Amino acid sequence: MTNDRHAGGPRLLGALKSAQGQGVVVMQDRFAANVAAVWKALTDRGELARRLGEFTGELRVGASHHARFHASGAEGVSRVDACAAPTHLRVTRLDASGQDGVVIDVALRADGDGGAIVALTQSGLPLQWIAAFGAGMQVHFEDLALHLAGKPRSNSDVRMDELLPLYEQLDVSAG
């Protein structure tokens, strides 16, 4: 994760890693909103619908839900594995056969200035698409910041076109 601009370009929020033959995206950023507001944006069905996509099913530990994301059109079933409001959330995406797949682990903490730091690790990703997952997750982070500021989502296609080549240039470190 970095707050640096990539060769004079946009600020990249993520780092790309590999572990046990699979890709891992690690991303962190500071949000101007407090932890409670960020937590609500990440876990409230109405907030999710406005910001991220359509969610049906149960959003509670042990339960499964179906999601369809605005930005990518991707959809699938996930299970909430851990939820310690307002500081930790872990969700596992299930593959077509119902087996565990990609895991998203999110931690929130106050930054001491009234804002919140969000750290996310997305693991179990196909290595050949790791750059796309990194760019896509950054789009979601940026849309979260816009949502918290009361602004509409970005044009995700345009933003992906800007970010993907930069993530493709990043080294994938062993982790």
N, C-alpha and C positions, 0 to 999 in steps of 0.2 A: 504494500500500500504506500501511496506517496501523495504528497500535496504539491509536487513539483509539476511544472509544465514540461511536456515532452517535446524537447527540441523546439521550444518557442510556440508550441501548439497548445491545445486544450489541456487543462489539468486532469491528470489521470488519477483516479481514486484507488485503483486495484493493483494487485500483484498476482501473477500467475505461477502456480506451482504444480509439481507432479508428486504423487504419493502412491506407491504400490500399483503403478501403471495407469493411474487415473488422474484426471485434472482436478485442480483445486483453485478456486478464485477466493482471494482474501481482499476485503474492501473495508475501508473505514473512512468516516467523515464526521465533521461537526455540523450540527443543525442548530439554528437560532432558537428553535422551540425547546421547551423543557421536556424532561424525560416522560412525563405523563402524557403530553400532547403527542409525542412521537410514538409512544406505546399504543395510544388509541388509534393513530393512523395505521399502525402495523397489525392491529388485532380486531378492530371494530368492523363488522360486516359492511355497514354503510360507508365508512371511510375507505375501506378496501374497494368497494364498488366504484366510488368516484375516482380513486387514484390508480388502482392496479388492475382490476378486472372483476368478473362475475364469480362469486363463490356460493356454492350450494352445499348443503350438508352441515355437519356439526363442526364447529370451530372450538373444540375442547380436547384436552389430553386424552389420547387413546382412540379418538374418533377420526373418521375419514371425511374428506370433503373434496369436491370437484372444483377446479378453478379454470377459468379461461381468461388469459391476460390480454388487456387492451393493446399494449405495445407490439407484441409479437404474434398474437393470435394463438399462441401455444396453449394447450390445455391438457389436463390430466388429473389424476387422483393423488392426494397427499394425505398424510396422517400427522397430527400434532403429537410429538413425542414428549415435549417438555414445555412447560409454561410457568414461569415464576415472575408474575407481574410485579413491577414493570421493568424487569431487568434482563430476562432471558426467555428466548423462544427457540425451539428446535422443531423442524418439520422435515419429514422424509417423503419424498416423492415415490410413488409406487409404480413399478413397470406394468406392462399390459397383463402379466400373469399374477399381479398382486404382490410381487416380491419387492423388498426394499431396493431403492435406487439412490438418486441424488439426495443428499442431506444438506439442509440450510440451517445454520446455527447463527443466531443473532444475539448479541449482548449490547445492552444500553447502560450508560452511566452518565451522571451529571458532569459537566465540564468545569464547574466552579464559577461560571459567569452567567448562569441562568439557561445555558444551552445544554444540548445532549450530544454525546459521542455515540455513534452506532458503529459497531464492528460486526462484520458478517463474514462467515466462511461457508462457501458452497463447495461441497466435495462429492466425489463419485462421478465426475463429469468425463465425457469422452475427450481424450487428449487432443484429437484432431480438430475439435471445435472449441478449445479452451479460450481462444481469443474472442470468439463470438459471445461466449458466456460472460467473459469479463466486460466487454463493451455493453452487452445487454443489461448486466447488473448495474453498471454505472448509469445507464438510462433510468433504471428504476430508482436509484439513489437520487438522481437529479430531479426526477418527477416527485419524489417524496418531499424534497426541499421546496419545490414549487407549490405542492399541495399545502404544506404547512404555512406557506406565505400567502395562501388564498389565491393562487394563480393556477391557470389551466396546465395540463400536461404538455410536454414538449411534442414536437413532431418527431416521433421515435424513428421513422425511416431516415430522415435527414440526419438526426443525431447519430444513429448507427453508422451511416455512411462516413461521418466525421471520425468516430471513435474506433471503428473496427481496424482500419489500417494502422493506427497507433498501437492498439493491443497486439496486432500481429507482429509488430517489431519488438515487443517485450521478450526478454528471455524468460523461459519457463524454468524456475529453479526447483531442485529436488527438495522436498520437505517432508 
